Amino acid sequence: MDHIKAKAIIEAILFTMGETVEIDRLATVLEMGKKEVQQCVEEMQTDYEKEDRGISILMLEDAVQLCTKGTLYEYLIKIAKTPRKMVLSDTVLETLSIIAYKQPVTRMDIERVRGVSCDFAVNKLLEYELIMEVGRKDAPGRPLLFGTTEQFLRCFGVKSITDLPEISAMQLEEFKQQAEEEAVASVKEGKGTTEEEITVDI
């Protein structure tokens, strides 16, 4: 394998892993000798320095890691302190409501209420740290159970789940009806529907 392709693969692996990766493991994946892999890593270090990149490769004994350049630390602090915006569509909000009121719940529990797949919404809520995995249900397949987080309480200004306003059976039925309408519209248009969204600082 030529070094250009090998270096691209090494970069992709280090970026994805986000932690140290042993030279031996890289050599196995690349089907190259350990010394040749080390040479590729050294070439990458030189390339990054020449191009004044924002990343560098740190070598720790027999392992390597992709890191941000130390001289740029102050900028990383600034961006870390900047509040993120999370956009919650109707679908995501409805899924969050079901989890908040019925927790702990599985994906299947949520889908029983909404009548459609909830994978996207659940993944978004996990990404925003509004929900978390709280265990597994004692049932066939041991499905994951989800519940809300402290971040959820902070974002929606409540001290406890018990402070949430009551939700009626009619509202749950509305959730299901809206979900069915989304699914029908999506099939007809061949794409996702346009939804009203709210933005929250986190």
PyMOL commands that set and color helices and strands:
alter all, ss='L'
color gray80, all
select helices_A, chain A and resi 3-17+23-30+34-50+70-81+90-102+107-114+119-127+150-155+161-163+169-189
alter helices_A, ss='H'
color red, helices_A
select strands_A, chain A and resi 21-22+55-60+63-68+85-89+131-136+144-148+197-201
alter strands_A, ss='S'
color yellow, strands_A
deselect
rebuild
show_as cartoon
